[in-house]
Amino acid sequence: IAEQLNADFGTCFVGREDIELDLCVTVNRDRQREAISVHSSQAVNNPILWRRLDLLDDREYLRCLRSQRRRD
């Protein structure tokens, strides 16, 4: 996704290798698109957002972030 966005828009997004991703979930974008429409000022002139959602389709990829707590 990052590589395609960079090619399309000349951006510098950094993606992750498949091995770095912990989970792929199937999502329904209807609620997300509804929320975006309510906050149109953030999305109207944001072709990167729409292309990203287009590329992801009905999938989201997640990484589990673990806390690095200090032990004294």
PyRosetta script that sets phi, psi and omega in degrees:
from pyrosetta import init, pose_from_sequence

init()
pose = pose_from_sequence("IAEQLNADFGTCFVGREDIELDLCVTVNRDRQREAISVHSSQAVNNPILWRRLDLLDDREYLRCLRSQRRRD")
pose.set_psi(1, -47.1)
pose.set_omega(1, -179.2)
pose.set_phi(2, -60.9)
pose.set_psi(2, -44.4)
pose.set_omega(2, -179.8)
pose.set_phi(3, -61.1)
pose.set_psi(3, -41.6)
pose.set_omega(3, -179.4)
pose.set_phi(4, -68.7)
pose.set_psi(4, -41.1)
pose.set_omega(4, 176.8)
pose.set_phi(5, -62.2)
pose.set_psi(5, -40.9)
pose.set_omega(5, 178.2)
pose.set_phi(6, -63.2)
pose.set_psi(6, -41.6)
pose.set_omega(6, 178.7)
pose.set_phi(7, -66.2)
pose.set_psi(7, -40.3)
pose.set_omega(7, -177.7)
pose.set_phi(8, -72.9)
pose.set_psi(8, -36.8)
pose.set_omega(8, -169.4)
pose.set_phi(9, -122.4)
pose.set_psi(9, -0.6)
pose.set_omega(9, -178.3)
pose.set_phi(10, 67.1)
pose.set_psi(10, 30.2)
pose.set_omega(10, 179.9)
pose.set_phi(11, -89.8)
pose.set_psi(11, -178.8)
pose.set_omega(11, -178.2)
pose.set_phi(12, -127.7)
pose.set_psi(12, 41.9)
pose.set_omega(12, 178.8)
pose.set_phi(13, -68.2)
pose.set_psi(13, 148.2)
pose.set_omega(13, 177.4)
pose.set_phi(14, -117.0)
pose.set_psi(14, 122.7)
pose.set_omega(14, 178.9)
pose.set_phi(15, -93.1)
pose.set_psi(15, -171.9)
pose.set_omega(15, 178.7)
pose.set_phi(16, -122.0)
pose.set_psi(16, 150.2)
pose.set_omega(16, 173.0)
pose.set_phi(17, -72.3)
pose.set_psi(17, 152.4)
pose.set_omega(17, -179.9)
pose.set_phi(18, -52.1)
pose.set_psi(18, -38.7)
pose.set_omega(18, -177.6)
pose.set_phi(19, -64.2)
pose.set_psi(19, -23.3)
pose.set_omega(19, -179.2)
pose.set_phi(20, -84.8)
pose.set_psi(20, -10.3)
pose.set_omega(20, -177.7)
pose.set_phi(21, -94.0)
pose.set_psi(21, 132.4)
pose.set_omega(21, -175.2)
pose.set_phi(22, -91.8)
pose.set_psi(22, -25.7)
pose.set_omega(22, -171.8)
pose.set_phi(23, -155.8)
pose.set_psi(23, 141.6)
pose.set_omega(23, 171.5)
pose.set_phi(24, -123.2)
pose.set_psi(24, 121.9)
pose.set_omega(24, -178.8)
pose.set_phi(25, -118.6)
pose.set_psi(25, 147.9)
pose.set_omega(25, 174.9)
pose.set_phi(26, -87.4)
pose.set_psi(26, 132.6)
pose.set_omega(26, -176.8)
pose.set_phi(27, -126.9)
pose.set_psi(27, 159.9)
pose.set_omega(27, 172.8)
pose.set_phi(28, -106.3)
pose.set_psi(28, 116.9)
pose.set_omega(28, -174.7)
pose.set_phi(29, -80.4)
pose.set_psi(29, -4.5)
pose.set_omega(29, -176.6)
pose.set_phi(30, -55.5)
pose.set_psi(30, -49.3)
pose.set_omega(30, -177.9)
pose.set_phi(31, -66.2)
pose.set_psi(31, -37.6)
pose.set_omega(31, 178.5)
pose.set_phi(32, -64.8)
pose.set_psi(32, -45.6)
pose.set_omega(32, 178.7)
pose.set_phi(33, -63.7)
pose.set_psi(33, -35.9)
pose.set_omega(33, 177.1)
pose.set_phi(34, -63.2)
pose.set_psi(34, -44.4)
pose.set_omega(34, 178.9)
pose.set_phi(35, -63.7)
pose.set_psi(35, -40.8)
pose.set_omega(35, 178.6)
pose.set_phi(36, -62.7)
pose.set_psi(36, -39.8)
pose.set_omega(36, -178.8)
pose.set_phi(37, -65.1)
pose.set_psi(37, -29.2)
pose.set_omega(37, 177.9)
pose.set_phi(38, -73.3)
pose.set_psi(38, -28.6)
pose.set_omega(38, 179.7)
pose.set_phi(39, -112.9)
pose.set_psi(39, 53.7)
pose.set_omega(39, -172.9)
pose.set_phi(40, -60.8)
pose.set_psi(40, -24.9)
pose.set_omega(40, 179.9)
pose.set_phi(41, -61.9)
pose.set_psi(41, -23.9)
pose.set_omega(41, 179.4)
pose.set_phi(42, -89.8)
pose.set_psi(42, -12.0)
pose.set_omega(42, -171.6)
pose.set_phi(43, -122.2)
pose.set_psi(43, -22.8)
pose.set_omega(43, -174.2)
pose.set_phi(44, -56.3)
pose.set_psi(44, -48.4)
pose.set_omega(44, -178.9)
pose.set_phi(45, -104.1)
pose.set_psi(45, 40.2)
pose.set_omega(45, -177.7)
pose.set_phi(46, -126.5)
pose.set_psi(46, 74.2)
pose.set_omega(46, -178.4)
pose.set_phi(47, -64.8)
pose.set_psi(47, -23.0)
pose.set_omega(47, 178.9)
pose.set_phi(48, -66.4)
pose.set_psi(48, -41.7)
pose.set_omega(48, 177.1)
pose.set_phi(49, -57.5)
pose.set_psi(49, -50.4)
pose.set_omega(49, -176.9)
pose.set_phi(50, -66.2)
pose.set_psi(50, -37.8)
pose.set_omega(50, 178.7)
pose.set_phi(51, -67.9)
pose.set_psi(51, -39.8)
pose.set_omega(51, 178.3)
pose.set_phi(52, -60.2)
pose.set_psi(52, -47.7)
pose.set_omega(52, 179.4)
pose.set_phi(53, -63.2)
pose.set_psi(53, -37.9)
pose.set_omega(53, 177.5)
pose.set_phi(54, -61.7)
pose.set_psi(54, -46.1)
pose.set_omega(54, -179.0)
pose.set_phi(55, -67.6)
pose.set_psi(55, -38.4)
pose.set_omega(55, -179.8)
pose.set_phi(56, -72.6)
pose.set_psi(56, -26.6)
pose.set_omega(56, -177.2)
pose.set_phi(57, 56.4)
pose.set_psi(57, -121.2)
pose.set_omega(57, -177.0)
pose.set_phi(58, -104.9)
pose.set_psi(58, 29.4)
pose.set_omega(58, -179.0)
pose.set_phi(59, -123.5)
pose.set_psi(59, 147.9)
pose.set_omega(59, 169.0)
pose.set_phi(60, -132.2)
pose.set_psi(60, 140.0)
pose.set_omega(60, 180.0)
pose.set_phi(61, -110.2)
pose.set_psi(61, 133.1)
pose.set_omega(61, -174.0)
pose.set_phi(62, -125.0)
pose.set_psi(62, 149.9)
pose.set_omega(62, 171.8)
pose.set_phi(63, -119.9)
pose.set_psi(63, 139.6)
pose.set_omega(63, 174.9)
pose.set_phi(64, -87.0)
pose.set_psi(64, 120.9)
pose.set_omega(64, 178.5)
pose.set_phi(65, -97.9)
pose.set_psi(65, 129.0)
pose.set_omega(65, -178.0)
pose.set_phi(66, -108.6)
pose.set_psi(66, 139.0)
pose.set_omega(66, -180.0)
pose.set_phi(67, -69.4)
pose.set_psi(67, 139.1)
pose.set_omega(67, 176.0)
pose.set_phi(68, -105.6)
pose.set_psi(68, 70.9)
pose.set_omega(68, -178.3)
pose.set_phi(69, -75.0)
pose.set_psi(69, 139.8)
pose.set_omega(69, 177.0)
pose.set_phi(70, -76.7)
pose.set_psi(70, 141.1)
pose.set_omega(70, 174.7)
pose.set_phi(71, -112.4)
pose.set_psi(71, 120.3)
pose.set_omega(71, -179.8)
pose.set_phi(72, -98.7)
pose.dump_pdb("model.pdb")
